[in-house]
Amino acid sequence: MQEKEFKELLKSGRPSGAFLFSGEEDYLKRYYLGELKRAVVTDEAFATFNHIVFDGQEFSAAALKDAVSAPPMFADYKLIEWKYPHFLKMKESELKDIEAILDTLPDYDYTVLAMIVADGEIDIGTEKKPGKFAKRFGKKINIINFEKSTDTQLMSWLKRHFDKESIKVTAEVLSALLFRSGRSMDVLIGEVVKLSSFLKANGRDTLTVADVQEVASSTPECDTFALSNAILERNKKAAYDAIAEMKRERQEPSLIIGMMARTYSELLSVVMLKDDGVDQSEIEKILGIHPFKLKSYMKASRLFKQGAPAAILEELSRVDVGMKYYGVQGYTAIEMFISKCV
């Protein structure tokens, strides 16, 4: 079952049968499990009796069977929630017990069974080539797989949440937020609340890129890009400020060198494609670089002479080797690199 089908099912009436929420996007799994609960358990006064929860480590076929067959209390329907069952660790006899329970589920049409599993817990496969779990249980359970959201999907989702807060945003601002705070929906929903509260406290209703850079939490990759960006802009003060922040956060110097090397490798690729006459939109498709980051690369490419990015990569390689085998170590090596290349 696709996410769209499940949403339509929730709108059209009461869901029935068994549902399993899987995939990488944990936020969506929990969100739709909550929506299912709201659709089935309509009276919170009796939720204790009509919303039964099992933990994956406490599985008992007998207990699950009894819960499925027992009628709801002062309600027409009830929900059984099974959190993170360990299908991969189950014996064949336990899997057969589950099959038997699922086969009896239509006899108890007042019961809805919902399961949520960790990413990688079951083998779904594809529509054309179903995995082992999907082949065995696909006709008995409505499996909804939530794959990692694309940037376009995340930006639409973010805009809806900012709209609810009556905060105006642009595509550029949303792109900046994804770049700075990453793509975890659990993290991003917190950033929406924080940024909205910040604007309202200051009597404003429009979010800017500057607000994102000042208020939103940053990922290690974003922090490292801030350092690389300072170097690209020939801004020595900003580079040393970024290093000071990384010291406070105790980031591993060798990892910083690696991430900087990646930045300059991407810059070199951008410069080479640009010199070959490839436009920005095509470069984005070819390299798969985030638009917000690519914009910085395109701007920086005008500040470097031909061959300069390759020379910087060579210097970074020497710094990396020196940190591993001999010579200057840690942040001192990075600071010396800044003094030489900025």
N, C-alpha and C positions, 0 to 999 in steps of 0.2 A: 504494500500500500504506500502511495506517495503522500508527502506532507499535505499537498493540496487536497487530496481525497479525504484525508483525515479531518482537515479543517471543514470541508463541506459536510462531512458526517456529523460533526459537532453542531453545525448550524441547522441541519435538517431535522434532528431529533435525537432521541436517546441512543447512544452507542450500545452495542451488545457483543458478547463473545469475548475473545482474548486479544490483547494488544501487547506488543513488545516494542519498546523504544530503544534503539541502538544507534551507534555511530559516534563521530568525533565531537559533535557540538553538544556538550553537556548542558548548557543553558537551555537549549531548545527541548532537550529530553525532559528536563525538570519542568519547564514551562507547560508543555503539552500534557504532561502527567497531571499537573495542577488543573488544567482546563478540563481534562477528563473527569477528575474528581468533582469539579463544580457542576458538571453535566449530570453526574450520577447521584452524588450525595447532596441532595437539595435542602435537607433540613439539618443544620448544624447541631441542633439539640440532641439528635440521635446519631451523630457522626461516630461516637465511640463504639456503637454497636454495628453501624453500617459501613464503616471504613476500617477494614482489617488489614494490618500490615505485617508482612513476613520479611525477615532479614535473610540474605543469601546464605549466611553461615548457620542459620537455624532451620534449614529445610527439613520438613517431615511430610512425607506423602500422605500419611493418615490425617495430620492436622490440616493440610491443604484441602484434602477431600472433604473433611467435615465442614470447613469454612465455605467451600463452594456450595454444598448441599443445604446448609442451614438457611432458613428464610430470613429476610431482613426484619428489623425491629421497627414497627410503626412507620413503615415506608414501603414503597413499591419495589425499590431496587437497592442494591448495595455494591460496593467496590472492594475487591481484594487487591491489595498492592503488594507485589513481591519485589523487594529492592535488591538488585545486584545478585541474582542467582548465579552460582558457579557451574555453568553447564559443562565447561571443559574438565572439571574435576569429578563430575558425576559418573557413577557406575552405570553400566548398561541397564541394570535392574531399576535404578532410579529414573532413568530416562523413559523406560517403559511405563513406570508408574505415572509419570507426567502425561504421557500420551493417553493413558487410560482416563485420567481426570479430564483432559481436554475433550475426549470423546463424549464424556457425560455432560459437558457444559451446556449444550443446547437443551438438556432436560431441565435446567435451572435457569430459565431466561431472566430471572431477577438478579442474576449475578454477572458482574463484569470483572474480568481478571486482567490486571495490568502489570507488566513487568518492565523494569528498566535495567539495562546491562551496561557494563563498562565497555569502552571501545576495544575491539579485538577479542571480546569474550565469545562471540559466535561467528561462524563462517557463513556469511550471507551470499557472497559471490556477486554475480550480476544477474540481470533479468534473463539474458540469453544463456548464461552458464551459472545456475544457482549453486551455492556452496552446500556443504554437507548438512548444516543445520537447516538451511532453507528447504532443501529437498525433503527432509524428514518432517519438519514442523510447519512449513509454509502454508499448507492447506488447513491447518488447525489454528494458526495464530496470525493475526494481522501484524506483520512486521513493518515498522516505519523506521527507516534508516536516515539519520540526520548527518549528512556529510558536512565538512567544514565549509562555512559560508564564503562566497567570493567577496571581493572588495565592493562590487556593485550592490550585492545583497546587503552587506553590512552597512553601507552608506544609506540605503533606503530604510533599513531598520533603525539606524541612528536618527535619521530625520524624523521618523514617526514619533520617536520618543522625545526628541526636542520639541516637536510640534505640540505634544501633550503638555509640555512645560511652558508653552507659548514663547519659545526661544527661536529666533530666526538664525538660520545657518545657510552656508553656501557649500557647493561641492568642494571647493578649495579648502574650506575649514574642516569638513568631514574627512577629507583626504589627509590633512595634517594631523588630525586626531588619530586616525588609523596608524599613521607612521610613528607617531610619538608613543602611543599607549599599546600598540599591538592589536591583534585580531581576536582576542578572547572576549566573547560576549559577556562573560561574568565580570571581567575587568571593565569593559566599555560601559556597561549599564551603571556602574559606580561612578565612572567619569561623567556621564550625562547628569547624574544627580548633583555631583560636586560642581561642575561648571555652571549648571542652571542656578544653583544656590548662590554661587559667586556673583553671577550677573544680577540676580534679583536683589542681593544685598547691596549692590552698587547702583541700583535704580536703572539697569539697562536691560534690553531685550534682544540684543544682537551679538552673537558670538564671533570673535575674530581669531585669526591665526595667532596673533600675539597673545590672546587669552589662553589658547591651547598650550602655547609654549611656556607660559608663565605658571599655569595652574594644573594642567593635566600631568599625571604621573608618566614617567618615561621608562621605556624598556632599556636594557643594557645596550642593545643594538643602536637605539636612538641616541643614547649618551655618547657612544663611540662615534656615531656619525656627526654629532655636534663638534667633537674634536677634529675629525677629518674635515668637516666643513670649514672650521676656523682656519685650518691649514690651507685649504683650497682658496680661501678668500685672502690669504696672506695676512691674517689677523692674529698676530703673535699673542696679544693680551687674551683674546678669547680662547686661544689654544691652551694657554697656561691655566686659565680659569677652569676649563673643562678637565684638565689633568688634576687640578686641586679637588674638584668634585669627585672624581673617580677614586682619588686617594681616600677621601672621607668614606666612600662606599666600599672601600677595600676590594675593588675589582682586580682580577688577576692580570698583571702586566702582559704576560705572553698572549692571553686571549685578546687583549686590546690591540696588540700588534697584528694578530691574525685578522681581526675585523677591519682594521685600517687597511691592511693589504688587500682585502676584498673590495673595499671602497675604491682604492686606486686602480685595481684591476678593472672594475666596472667603468671608472672614469676613462681608462685607456681604451676600452671597447667603445665607449660613447664617442670619444675623439676620433677613433679610426673610422667608425661608421659615418660620422658627421663629415669627415674629410672626403669620404667616398660619395657624398651627396645624398645620404639617406636622411629623410626628415624625421622630426621628433616622434611623431605617432608610430612610424615604422620601427624606429629604434626601440620604443617601448614594447612593441610586439616581439621583436627579435630577441631582446635581452630579458624581457619579463621584469623590468625594474619598475618599482612603484612610481607613479606619476609625480608625486611630491618630491621624491628623491631625484628623479630624472631631471626635473626642472633645475635643481641645484647643480647637477652635473653639466647641463647645457650652459648654464651661466658661467660655471668654473672653467669650462673648456676654452673660453675666450681669454683666460688669464695666463694660460700656459703656452710656452713656445713648443714647437714641434719636437717630440721626443722627451719632453720633461716628465710626463706621467710614468713612462718606462724607467727613466732614471731614478725617480722617487721609489718605485717598486724595488729596484735593485738596492737602493740604500736601506729600505725597510728589511729586505732579506739579510743584509749584512748585520743590521741591528739584531734581528731575530737569532741568527747564528751566534753572534757574540753573547747574547743573553743565555743561550743554551750551553755553550762550551767554554767561553773565555770572555775577557773584557768586562765592560760596564754592564751592570745588572739592573733589573726592575725599572722603576719610574725614572731613575736617573738617565737610563739609556733613551727612554722616550723623550725626556726633556731636552737631551742633547740633539736628538733627531729634529725636534721643533726648532731649536736655535739654528740648526744648519739649513733646514729646508723651508722655513717660513720667511 
